[in-house]
């Protein structure tokens, strides 16, 4: 059987799209802030101000993030979002070029650990990918369509005229654009866009 041409690139964010980062970080944040986990609402925004996360001092988010990465190994132990890995395997089988694009190199002093745990997690969950990119500006890598949950990235895609899918959660409820509530919907959107590109290339 011939190998797929893979001329359709799907840039995939990890945390909040493939990895259930928020499910994993919530009990860690409860421990960090010395609060019962049930007091931390599931209707949160970036930076978790609804959880009472300080913006200054050694209790602020960047310190907790480092703790979650180094002491709690969140990028190694976080659960997958339901159906994400399976759907990416289906998309890869259909000929989609999967390009992981993640901004995990967020806090200094953790980069080696972050890269190692990320690769380990992807292998453990059998997530296929052709490229693994660690970067802040997702638009700096080429793709036919991007998926992300970050309002900042979604705004950037819109400004740059990129095709994108918003993976739905409470952090992006005020964003507009093509939205997926689950990975079945992601699959349908990506396959539709790939078929449209292939038809265009064939002059159909």
MODELLER restraints for C-alpha pairs under 7 A, 6 or more apart:
rsr = mdl.restraints
at = mdl.atoms
rsr.add(forms.Gaussian(group=physical.xy_distance, feature=features.Distance(at['CA:4:A'], at['CA:95:A']), mean=4.82, stdev=0.5))
rsr.add(forms.Gaussian(group=physical.xy_distance, feature=features.Distance(at['CA:5:A'], at['CA:95:A']), mean=6.46, stdev=0.5))
rsr.add(forms.Gaussian(group=physical.xy_distance, feature=features.Distance(at['CA:6:A'], at['CA:95:A']), mean=4.97, stdev=0.5))
rsr.add(forms.Gaussian(group=physical.xy_distance, feature=features.Distance(at['CA:6:A'], at['CA:96:A']), mean=5.31, stdev=0.5))
rsr.add(forms.Gaussian(group=physical.xy_distance, feature=features.Distance(at['CA:6:A'], at['CA:97:A']), mean=5.05, stdev=0.5))
rsr.add(forms.Gaussian(group=physical.xy_distance, feature=features.Distance(at['CA:7:A'], at['CA:97:A']), mean=6.85, stdev=0.5))
rsr.add(forms.Gaussian(group=physical.xy_distance, feature=features.Distance(at['CA:8:A'], at['CA:96:A']), mean=5.49, stdev=0.5))
rsr.add(forms.Gaussian(group=physical.xy_distance, feature=features.Distance(at['CA:8:A'], at['CA:97:A']), mean=5.78, stdev=0.5))
rsr.add(forms.Gaussian(group=physical.xy_distance, feature=features.Distance(at['CA:8:A'], at['CA:144:A']), mean=6.15, stdev=0.5))
rsr.add(forms.Gaussian(group=physical.xy_distance, feature=features.Distance(at['CA:8:A'], at['CA:194:A']), mean=6.17, stdev=0.5))
rsr.add(forms.Gaussian(group=physical.xy_distance, feature=features.Distance(at['CA:9:A'], at['CA:96:A']), mean=6.19, stdev=0.5))
rsr.add(forms.Gaussian(group=physical.xy_distance, feature=features.Distance(at['CA:9:A'], at['CA:97:A']), mean=4.64, stdev=0.5))
rsr.add(forms.Gaussian(group=physical.xy_distance, feature=features.Distance(at['CA:9:A'], at['CA:98:A']), mean=5.99, stdev=0.5))
rsr.add(forms.Gaussian(group=physical.xy_distance, feature=features.Distance(at['CA:9:A'], at['CA:99:A']), mean=6.74, stdev=0.5))
rsr.add(forms.Gaussian(group=physical.xy_distance, feature=features.Distance(at['CA:9:A'], at['CA:143:A']), mean=4.81, stdev=0.5))
rsr.add(forms.Gaussian(group=physical.xy_distance, feature=features.Distance(at['CA:9:A'], at['CA:144:A']), mean=5.19, stdev=0.5))
rsr.add(forms.Gaussian(group=physical.xy_distance, feature=features.Distance(at['CA:9:A'], at['CA:145:A']), mean=6.81, stdev=0.5))
rsr.add(forms.Gaussian(group=physical.xy_distance, feature=features.Distance(at['CA:10:A'], at['CA:96:A']), mean=6.76, stdev=0.5))
rsr.add(forms.Gaussian(group=physical.xy_distance, feature=features.Distance(at['CA:10:A'], at['CA:97:A']), mean=6.03, stdev=0.5))
rsr.add(forms.Gaussian(group=physical.xy_distance, feature=features.Distance(at['CA:10:A'], at['CA:98:A']), mean=5.05, stdev=0.5))
rsr.add(forms.Gaussian(group=physical.xy_distance, feature=features.Distance(at['CA:10:A'], at['CA:99:A']), mean=5.91, stdev=0.5))
rsr.add(forms.Gaussian(group=physical.xy_distance, feature=features.Distance(at['CA:10:A'], at['CA:143:A']), mean=5.73, stdev=0.5))
rsr.add(forms.Gaussian(group=physical.xy_distance, feature=features.Distance(at['CA:10:A'], at['CA:144:A']), mean=6.08, stdev=0.5))
rsr.add(forms.Gaussian(group=physical.xy_distance, feature=features.Distance(at['CA:10:A'], at['CA:145:A']), mean=5.25, stdev=0.5))
rsr.add(forms.Gaussian(group=physical.xy_distance, feature=features.Distance(at['CA:10:A'], at['CA:146:A']), mean=5.83, stdev=0.5))
rsr.add(forms.Gaussian(group=physical.xy_distance, feature=features.Distance(at['CA:11:A'], at['CA:98:A']), mean=6.20, stdev=0.5))
rsr.add(forms.Gaussian(group=physical.xy_distance, feature=features.Distance(at['CA:11:A'], at['CA:99:A']), mean=4.67, stdev=0.5))
rsr.add(forms.Gaussian(group=physical.xy_distance, feature=features.Distance(at['CA:11:A'], at['CA:100:A']), mean=5.69, stdev=0.5))
rsr.add(forms.Gaussian(group=physical.xy_distance, feature=features.Distance(at['CA:11:A'], at['CA:101:A']), mean=5.98, stdev=0.5))
rsr.add(forms.Gaussian(group=physical.xy_distance, feature=features.Distance(at['CA:11:A'], at['CA:143:A']), mean=5.75, stdev=0.5))
rsr.add(forms.Gaussian(group=physical.xy_distance, feature=features.Distance(at['CA:11:A'], at['CA:145:A']), mean=6.33, stdev=0.5))
rsr.add(forms.Gaussian(group=physical.xy_distance, feature=features.Distance(at['CA:11:A'], at['CA:146:A']), mean=4.59, stdev=0.5))
rsr.add(forms.Gaussian(group=physical.xy_distance, feature=features.Distance(at['CA:11:A'], at['CA:147:A']), mean=6.36, stdev=0.5))
rsr.add(forms.Gaussian(group=physical.xy_distance, feature=features.Distance(at['CA:12:A'], at['CA:99:A']), mean=6.05, stdev=0.5))
rsr.add(forms.Gaussian(group=physical.xy_distance, feature=features.Distance(at['CA:12:A'], at['CA:100:A']), mean=4.78, stdev=0.5))
rsr.add(forms.Gaussian(group=physical.xy_distance, feature=features.Distance(at['CA:12:A'], at['CA:101:A']), mean=5.56, stdev=0.5))
rsr.add(forms.Gaussian(group=physical.xy_distance, feature=features.Distance(at['CA:12:A'], at['CA:146:A']), mean=6.06, stdev=0.5))
rsr.add(forms.Gaussian(group=physical.xy_distance, feature=features.Distance(at['CA:12:A'], at['CA:147:A']), mean=5.28, stdev=0.5))
rsr.add(forms.Gaussian(group=physical.xy_distance, feature=features.Distance(at['CA:12:A'], at['CA:148:A']), mean=6.91, stdev=0.5))
rsr.add(forms.Gaussian(group=physical.xy_distance, feature=features.Distance(at['CA:13:A'], at['CA:100:A']), mean=6.14, stdev=0.5))
rsr.add(forms.Gaussian(group=physical.xy_distance, feature=features.Distance(at['CA:13:A'], at['CA:101:A']), mean=5.17, stdev=0.5))
rsr.add(forms.Gaussian(group=physical.xy_distance, feature=features.Distance(at['CA:13:A'], at['CA:102:A']), mean=5.27, stdev=0.5))
rsr.add(forms.Gaussian(group=physical.xy_distance, feature=features.Distance(at['CA:13:A'], at['CA:147:A']), mean=6.05, stdev=0.5))
rsr.add(forms.Gaussian(group=physical.xy_distance, feature=features.Distance(at['CA:13:A'], at['CA:148:A']), mean=5.27, stdev=0.5))
rsr.add(forms.Gaussian(group=physical.xy_distance, feature=features.Distance(at['CA:14:A'], at['CA:102:A']), mean=5.97, stdev=0.5))
rsr.add(forms.Gaussian(group=physical.xy_distance, feature=features.Distance(at['CA:15:A'], at['CA:21:A']), mean=5.28, stdev=0.5))
rsr.add(forms.Gaussian(group=physical.xy_distance, feature=features.Distance(at['CA:16:A'], at['CA:22:A']), mean=6.84, stdev=0.5))
rsr.add(forms.Gaussian(group=physical.xy_distance, feature=features.Distance(at['CA:16:A'], at['CA:149:A']), mean=6.01, stdev=0.5))
rsr.add(forms.Gaussian(group=physical.xy_distance, feature=features.Distance(at['CA:17:A'], at['CA:81:A']), mean=6.88, stdev=0.5))
rsr.add(forms.Gaussian(group=physical.xy_distance, feature=features.Distance(at['CA:17:A'], at['CA:148:A']), mean=6.45, stdev=0.5))
rsr.add(forms.Gaussian(group=physical.xy_distance, feature=features.Distance(at['CA:17:A'], at['CA:149:A']), mean=6.54, stdev=0.5))
rsr.add(forms.Gaussian(group=physical.xy_distance, feature=features.Distance(at['CA:17:A'], at['CA:167:A']), mean=6.02, stdev=0.5))
rsr.add(forms.Gaussian(group=physical.xy_distance, feature=features.Distance(at['CA:18:A'], at['CA:80:A']), mean=5.88, stdev=0.5))
rsr.add(forms.Gaussian(group=physical.xy_distance, feature=features.Distance(at['CA:18:A'], at['CA:81:A']), mean=5.31, stdev=0.5))
rsr.add(forms.Gaussian(group=physical.xy_distance, feature=features.Distance(at['CA:18:A'], at['CA:84:A']), mean=5.41, stdev=0.5))
rsr.add(forms.Gaussian(group=physical.xy_distance, feature=features.Distance(at['CA:19:A'], at['CA:78:A']), mean=6.61, stdev=0.5))
rsr.add(forms.Gaussian(group=physical.xy_distance, feature=features.Distance(at['CA:19:A'], at['CA:79:A']), mean=6.16, stdev=0.5))
rsr.add(forms.Gaussian(group=physical.xy_distance, feature=features.Distance(at['CA:19:A'], at['CA:80:A']), mean=4.46, stdev=0.5))
rsr.add(forms.Gaussian(group=physical.xy_distance, feature=features.Distance(at['CA:19:A'], at['CA:81:A']), mean=5.43, stdev=0.5))
rsr.add(forms.Gaussian(group=physical.xy_distance, feature=features.Distance(at['CA:20:A'], at['CA:78:A']), mean=6.34, stdev=0.5))
rsr.add(forms.Gaussian(group=physical.xy_distance, feature=features.Distance(at['CA:20:A'], at['CA:79:A']), mean=5.54, stdev=0.5))
rsr.add(forms.Gaussian(group=physical.xy_distance, feature=features.Distance(at['CA:20:A'], at['CA:80:A']), mean=5.27, stdev=0.5))
rsr.add(forms.Gaussian(group=physical.xy_distance, feature=features.Distance(at['CA:20:A'], at['CA:81:A']), mean=5.01, stdev=0.5))
rsr.add(forms.Gaussian(group=physical.xy_distance, feature=features.Distance(at['CA:21:A'], at['CA:78:A']), mean=6.24, stdev=0.5))
rsr.add(forms.Gaussian(group=physical.xy_distance, feature=features.Distance(at['CA:24:A'], at['CA:74:A']), mean=6.81, stdev=0.5))
rsr.add(forms.Gaussian(group=physical.xy_distance, feature=features.Distance(at['CA:24:A'], at['CA:78:A']), mean=5.32, stdev=0.5))
rsr.add(forms.Gaussian(group=physical.xy_distance, feature=features.Distance(at['CA:26:A'], at['CA:37:A']), mean=6.94, stdev=0.5))
rsr.add(forms.Gaussian(group=physical.xy_distance, feature=features.Distance(at['CA:27:A'], at['CA:37:A']), mean=5.77, stdev=0.5))
rsr.add(forms.Gaussian(group=physical.xy_distance, feature=features.Distance(at['CA:28:A'], at['CA:68:A']), mean=6.78, stdev=0.5))
rsr.add(forms.Gaussian(group=physical.xy_distance, feature=features.Distance(at['CA:30:A'], at['CA:36:A']), mean=5.92, stdev=0.5))
rsr.add(forms.Gaussian(group=physical.xy_distance, feature=features.Distance(at['CA:30:A'], at['CA:37:A']), mean=5.07, stdev=0.5))
rsr.add(forms.Gaussian(group=physical.xy_distance, feature=features.Distance(at['CA:32:A'], at['CA:64:A']), mean=6.83, stdev=0.5))
rsr.add(forms.Gaussian(group=physical.xy_distance, feature=features.Distance(at['CA:40:A'], at['CA:51:A']), mean=5.28, stdev=0.5))
rsr.add(forms.Gaussian(group=physical.xy_distance, feature=features.Distance(at['CA:41:A'], at['CA:51:A']), mean=6.85, stdev=0.5))
rsr.add(forms.Gaussian(group=physical.xy_distance, feature=features.Distance(at['CA:43:A'], at['CA:170:A']), mean=5.53, stdev=0.5))
rsr.add(forms.Gaussian(group=physical.xy_distance, feature=features.Distance(at['CA:44:A'], at['CA:50:A']), mean=5.88, stdev=0.5))
rsr.add(forms.Gaussian(group=physical.xy_distance, feature=features.Distance(at['CA:44:A'], at['CA:170:A']), mean=5.90, stdev=0.5))
rsr.add(forms.Gaussian(group=physical.xy_distance, feature=features.Distance(at['CA:44:A'], at['CA:171:A']), mean=6.21, stdev=0.5))
rsr.add(forms.Gaussian(group=physical.xy_distance, feature=features.Distance(at['CA:45:A'], at['CA:170:A']), mean=6.37, stdev=0.5))
rsr.add(forms.Gaussian(group=physical.xy_distance, feature=features.Distance(at['CA:45:A'], at['CA:171:A']), mean=4.36, stdev=0.5))
rsr.add(forms.Gaussian(group=physical.xy_distance, feature=features.Distance(at['CA:46:A'], at['CA:171:A']), mean=5.92, stdev=0.5))
rsr.add(forms.Gaussian(group=physical.xy_distance, feature=features.Distance(at['CA:47:A'], at['CA:61:A']), mean=6.66, stdev=0.5))
rsr.add(forms.Gaussian(group=physical.xy_distance, feature=features.Distance(at['CA:53:A'], at['CA:60:A']), mean=6.18, stdev=0.5))
rsr.add(forms.Gaussian(group=physical.xy_distance, feature=features.Distance(at['CA:53:A'], at['CA:61:A']), mean=6.58, stdev=0.5))
rsr.add(forms.Gaussian(group=physical.xy_distance, feature=features.Distance(at['CA:54:A'], at['CA:60:A']), mean=4.70, stdev=0.5))
rsr.add(forms.Gaussian(group=physical.xy_distance, feature=features.Distance(at['CA:55:A'], at['CA:61:A']), mean=6.99, stdev=0.5))
rsr.add(forms.Gaussian(group=physical.xy_distance, feature=features.Distance(at['CA:62:A'], at['CA:107:A']), mean=6.88, stdev=0.5))
rsr.add(forms.Gaussian(group=physical.xy_distance, feature=features.Distance(at['CA:66:A'], at['CA:107:A']), mean=6.57, stdev=0.5))
rsr.add(forms.Gaussian(group=physical.xy_distance, feature=features.Distance(at['CA:68:A'], at['CA:74:A']), mean=5.58, stdev=0.5))
rsr.add(forms.Gaussian(group=physical.xy_distance, feature=features.Distance(at['CA:69:A'], at['CA:75:A']), mean=6.43, stdev=0.5))
rsr.add(forms.Gaussian(group=physical.xy_distance, feature=features.Distance(at['CA:75:A'], at['CA:114:A']), mean=6.84, stdev=0.5))
rsr.add(forms.Gaussian(group=physical.xy_distance, feature=features.Distance(at['CA:75:A'], at['CA:117:A']), mean=5.63, stdev=0.5))
rsr.add(forms.Gaussian(group=physical.xy_distance, feature=features.Distance(at['CA:75:A'], at['CA:118:A']), mean=5.98, stdev=0.5))
rsr.add(forms.Gaussian(group=physical.xy_distance, feature=features.Distance(at['CA:76:A'], at['CA:117:A']), mean=4.85, stdev=0.5))
rsr.add(forms.Gaussian(group=physical.xy_distance, feature=features.Distance(at['CA:76:A'], at['CA:118:A']), mean=6.57, stdev=0.5))
rsr.add(forms.Gaussian(group=physical.xy_distance, feature=features.Distance(at['CA:76:A'], at['CA:120:A']), mean=6.76, stdev=0.5))
rsr.add(forms.Gaussian(group=physical.xy_distance, feature=features.Distance(at['CA:76:A'], at['CA:121:A']), mean=5.43, stdev=0.5))
rsr.add(forms.Gaussian(group=physical.xy_distance, feature=features.Distance(at['CA:83:A'], at['CA:183:A']), mean=6.01, stdev=0.5))
rsr.add(forms.Gaussian(group=physical.xy_distance, feature=features.Distance(at['CA:84:A'], at['CA:183:A']), mean=5.81, stdev=0.5))
rsr.add(forms.Gaussian(group=physical.xy_distance, feature=features.Distance(at['CA:85:A'], at['CA:125:A']), mean=6.61, stdev=0.5))
rsr.add(forms.Gaussian(group=physical.xy_distance, feature=features.Distance(at['CA:85:A'], at['CA:126:A']), mean=6.79, stdev=0.5))
rsr.add(forms.Gaussian(group=physical.xy_distance, feature=features.Distance(at['CA:85:A'], at['CA:127:A']), mean=5.22, stdev=0.5))
rsr.add(forms.Gaussian(group=physical.xy_distance, feature=features.Distance(at['CA:87:A'], at['CA:183:A']), mean=6.50, stdev=0.5))
rsr.add(forms.Gaussian(group=physical.xy_distance, feature=features.Distance(at['CA:87:A'], at['CA:187:A']), mean=6.57, stdev=0.5))
rsr.add(forms.Gaussian(group=physical.xy_distance, feature=features.Distance(at['CA:88:A'], at['CA:127:A']), mean=6.62, stdev=0.5))
rsr.add(forms.Gaussian(group=physical.xy_distance, feature=features.Distance(at['CA:88:A'], at['CA:128:A']), mean=6.67, stdev=0.5))
rsr.add(forms.Gaussian(group=physical.xy_distance, feature=features.Distance(at['CA:89:A'], at['CA:127:A']), mean=6.61, stdev=0.5))
rsr.add(forms.Gaussian(group=physical.xy_distance, feature=features.Distance(at['CA:89:A'], at['CA:128:A']), mean=6.05, stdev=0.5))
rsr.add(forms.Gaussian(group=physical.xy_distance, feature=features.Distance(at['CA:91:A'], at['CA:187:A']), mean=6.98, stdev=0.5))
rsr.add(forms.Gaussian(group=physical.xy_distance, feature=features.Distance(at['CA:92:A'], at['CA:98:A']), mean=6.83, stdev=0.5))
rsr.add(forms.Gaussian(group=physical.xy_distance, feature=features.Distance(at['CA:92:A'], at['CA:128:A']), mean=6.89, stdev=0.5))
rsr.add(forms.Gaussian(group=physical.xy_distance, feature=features.Distance(at['CA:97:A'], at['CA:130:A']), mean=6.39, stdev=0.5))
rsr.add(forms.Gaussian(group=physical.xy_distance, feature=features.Distance(at['CA:98:A'], at['CA:129:A']), mean=4.82, stdev=0.5))
rsr.add(forms.Gaussian(group=physical.xy_distance, feature=features.Distance(at['CA:98:A'], at['CA:130:A']), mean=5.65, stdev=0.5))
rsr.add(forms.Gaussian(group=physical.xy_distance, feature=features.Distance(at['CA:98:A'], at['CA:131:A']), mean=6.97, stdev=0.5))
rsr.add(forms.Gaussian(group=physical.xy_distance, feature=features.Distance(at['CA:99:A'], at['CA:129:A']), mean=5.86, stdev=0.5))
rsr.add(forms.Gaussian(group=physical.xy_distance, feature=features.Distance(at['CA:99:A'], at['CA:130:A']), mean=5.81, stdev=0.5))
rsr.add(forms.Gaussian(group=physical.xy_distance, feature=features.Distance(at['CA:99:A'], at['CA:131:A']), mean=4.74, stdev=0.5))
rsr.add(forms.Gaussian(group=physical.xy_distance, feature=features.Distance(at['CA:99:A'], at['CA:132:A']), mean=6.12, stdev=0.5))
rsr.add(forms.Gaussian(group=physical.xy_distance, feature=features.Distance(at['CA:100:A'], at['CA:129:A']), mean=6.62, stdev=0.5))
rsr.add(forms.Gaussian(group=physical.xy_distance, feature=features.Distance(at['CA:100:A'], at['CA:131:A']), mean=6.01, stdev=0.5))
rsr.add(forms.Gaussian(group=physical.xy_distance, feature=features.Distance(at['CA:100:A'], at['CA:132:A']), mean=4.78, stdev=0.5))
rsr.add(forms.Gaussian(group=physical.xy_distance, feature=features.Distance(at['CA:100:A'], at['CA:133:A']), mean=5.86, stdev=0.5))
rsr.add(forms.Gaussian(group=physical.xy_distance, feature=features.Distance(at['CA:101:A'], at['CA:132:A']), mean=6.35, stdev=0.5))
rsr.add(forms.Gaussian(group=physical.xy_distance, feature=features.Distance(at['CA:101:A'], at['CA:133:A']), mean=4.80, stdev=0.5))
rsr.add(forms.Gaussian(group=physical.xy_distance, feature=features.Distance(at['CA:101:A'], at['CA:134:A']), mean=6.02, stdev=0.5))
rsr.add(forms.Gaussian(group=physical.xy_distance, feature=features.Distance(at['CA:101:A'], at['CA:135:A']), mean=6.81, stdev=0.5))
rsr.add(forms.Gaussian(group=physical.xy_distance, feature=features.Distance(at['CA:101:A'], at['CA:138:A']), mean=6.54, stdev=0.5))
rsr.add(forms.Gaussian(group=physical.xy_distance, feature=features.Distance(at['CA:102:A'], at['CA:133:A']), mean=6.30, stdev=0.5))
rsr.add(forms.Gaussian(group=physical.xy_distance, feature=features.Distance(at['CA:102:A'], at['CA:134:A']), mean=5.07, stdev=0.5))
rsr.add(forms.Gaussian(group=physical.xy_distance, feature=features.Distance(at['CA:102:A'], at['CA:135:A']), mean=6.00, stdev=0.5))
rsr.add(forms.Gaussian(group=physical.xy_distance, feature=features.Distance(at['CA:103:A'], at['CA:134:A']), mean=5.54, stdev=0.5))
rsr.add(forms.Gaussian(group=physical.xy_distance, feature=features.Distance(at['CA:103:A'], at['CA:135:A']), mean=4.97, stdev=0.5))
rsr.add(forms.Gaussian(group=physical.xy_distance, feature=features.Distance(at['CA:103:A'], at['CA:136:A']), mean=4.97, stdev=0.5))
rsr.add(forms.Gaussian(group=physical.xy_distance, feature=features.Distance(at['CA:104:A'], at['CA:114:A']), mean=6.96, stdev=0.5))
rsr.add(forms.Gaussian(group=physical.xy_distance, feature=features.Distance(at['CA:104:A'], at['CA:134:A']), mean=6.51, stdev=0.5))
rsr.add(forms.Gaussian(group=physical.xy_distance, feature=features.Distance(at['CA:105:A'], at['CA:111:A']), mean=5.73, stdev=0.5))
rsr.add(forms.Gaussian(group=physical.xy_distance, feature=features.Distance(at['CA:105:A'], at['CA:114:A']), mean=7.00, stdev=0.5))
rsr.add(forms.Gaussian(group=physical.xy_distance, feature=features.Distance(at['CA:105:A'], at['CA:134:A']), mean=6.60, stdev=0.5))
rsr.add(forms.Gaussian(group=physical.xy_distance, feature=features.Distance(at['CA:139:A'], at['CA:157:A']), mean=6.73, stdev=0.5))
rsr.add(forms.Gaussian(group=physical.xy_distance, feature=features.Distance(at['CA:144:A'], at['CA:163:A']), mean=6.61, stdev=0.5))
rsr.add(forms.Gaussian(group=physical.xy_distance, feature=features.Distance(at['CA:145:A'], at['CA:163:A']), mean=4.79, stdev=0.5))
rsr.add(forms.Gaussian(group=physical.xy_distance, feature=features.Distance(at['CA:145:A'], at['CA:164:A']), mean=5.13, stdev=0.5))
rsr.add(forms.Gaussian(group=physical.xy_distance, feature=features.Distance(at['CA:146:A'], at['CA:163:A']), mean=6.40, stdev=0.5))
rsr.add(forms.Gaussian(group=physical.xy_distance, feature=features.Distance(at['CA:146:A'], at['CA:164:A']), mean=4.51, stdev=0.5))
rsr.add(forms.Gaussian(group=physical.xy_distance, feature=features.Distance(at['CA:146:A'], at['CA:165:A']), mean=6.10, stdev=0.5))
rsr.add(forms.Gaussian(group=physical.xy_distance, feature=features.Distance(at['CA:147:A'], at['CA:164:A']), mean=5.61, stdev=0.5))
rsr.add(forms.Gaussian(group=physical.xy_distance, feature=features.Distance(at['CA:147:A'], at['CA:165:A']), mean=4.64, stdev=0.5))
rsr.add(forms.Gaussian(group=physical.xy_distance, feature=features.Distance(at['CA:147:A'], at['CA:166:A']), mean=5.95, stdev=0.5))
rsr.add(forms.Gaussian(group=physical.xy_distance, feature=features.Distance(at['CA:147:A'], at['CA:167:A']), mean=6.59, stdev=0.5))
rsr.add(forms.Gaussian(group=physical.xy_distance, feature=features.Distance(at['CA:148:A'], at['CA:154:A']), mean=6.88, stdev=0.5))
rsr.add(forms.Gaussian(group=physical.xy_distance, feature=features.Distance(at['CA:148:A'], at['CA:165:A']), mean=6.59, stdev=0.5))
rsr.add(forms.Gaussian(group=physical.xy_distance, feature=features.Distance(at['CA:148:A'], at['CA:166:A']), mean=5.53, stdev=0.5))
rsr.add(forms.Gaussian(group=physical.xy_distance, feature=features.Distance(at['CA:148:A'], at['CA:167:A']), mean=5.84, stdev=0.5))
rsr.add(forms.Gaussian(group=physical.xy_distance, feature=features.Distance(at['CA:149:A'], at['CA:166:A']), mean=5.59, stdev=0.5))
rsr.add(forms.Gaussian(group=physical.xy_distance, feature=features.Distance(at['CA:149:A'], at['CA:167:A']), mean=5.05, stdev=0.5))
rsr.add(forms.Gaussian(group=physical.xy_distance, feature=features.Distance(at['CA:149:A'], at['CA:168:A']), mean=6.59, stdev=0.5))
rsr.add(forms.Gaussian(group=physical.xy_distance, feature=features.Distance(at['CA:149:A'], at['CA:172:A']), mean=6.37, stdev=0.5))
rsr.add(forms.Gaussian(group=physical.xy_distance, feature=features.Distance(at['CA:150:A'], at['CA:172:A']), mean=6.57, stdev=0.5))
rsr.add(forms.Gaussian(group=physical.xy_distance, feature=features.Distance(at['CA:151:A'], at['CA:172:A']), mean=5.46, stdev=0.5))
rsr.add(forms.Gaussian(group=physical.xy_distance, feature=features.Distance(at['CA:151:A'], at['CA:175:A']), mean=6.58, stdev=0.5))
rsr.add(forms.Gaussian(group=physical.xy_distance, feature=features.Distance(at['CA:157:A'], at['CA:164:A']), mean=6.83, stdev=0.5))
rsr.add(forms.Gaussian(group=physical.xy_distance, feature=features.Distance(at['CA:164:A'], at['CA:178:A']), mean=6.91, stdev=0.5))
rsr.add(forms.Gaussian(group=physical.xy_distance, feature=features.Distance(at['CA:165:A'], at['CA:178:A']), mean=5.20, stdev=0.5))
rsr.add(forms.Gaussian(group=physical.xy_distance, feature=features.Distance(at['CA:165:A'], at['CA:179:A']), mean=5.54, stdev=0.5))
rsr.add(forms.Gaussian(group=physical.xy_distance, feature=features.Distance(at['CA:165:A'], at['CA:180:A']), mean=6.66, stdev=0.5))
rsr.add(forms.Gaussian(group=physical.xy_distance, feature=features.Distance(at['CA:166:A'], at['CA:177:A']), mean=6.79, stdev=0.5))
rsr.add(forms.Gaussian(group=physical.xy_distance, feature=features.Distance(at['CA:166:A'], at['CA:178:A']), mean=6.05, stdev=0.5))
rsr.add(forms.Gaussian(group=physical.xy_distance, feature=features.Distance(at['CA:166:A'], at['CA:179:A']), mean=4.55, stdev=0.5))
rsr.add(forms.Gaussian(group=physical.xy_distance, feature=features.Distance(at['CA:166:A'], at['CA:180:A']), mean=6.09, stdev=0.5))
rsr.add(forms.Gaussian(group=physical.xy_distance, feature=features.Distance(at['CA:167:A'], at['CA:179:A']), mean=6.03, stdev=0.5))
rsr.add(forms.Gaussian(group=physical.xy_distance, feature=features.Distance(at['CA:167:A'], at['CA:180:A']), mean=5.18, stdev=0.5))
rsr.add(forms.Gaussian(group=physical.xy_distance, feature=features.Distance(at['CA:167:A'], at['CA:181:A']), mean=6.38, stdev=0.5))
rsr.add(forms.Gaussian(group=physical.xy_distance, feature=features.Distance(at['CA:168:A'], at['CA:179:A']), mean=6.37, stdev=0.5))
rsr.add(forms.Gaussian(group=physical.xy_distance, feature=features.Distance(at['CA:168:A'], at['CA:180:A']), mean=5.96, stdev=0.5))
rsr.add(forms.Gaussian(group=physical.xy_distance, feature=features.Distance(at['CA:168:A'], at['CA:181:A']), mean=5.32, stdev=0.5))
rsr.add(forms.Gaussian(group=physical.xy_distance, feature=features.Distance(at['CA:180:A'], at['CA:186:A']), mean=5.78, stdev=0.5))
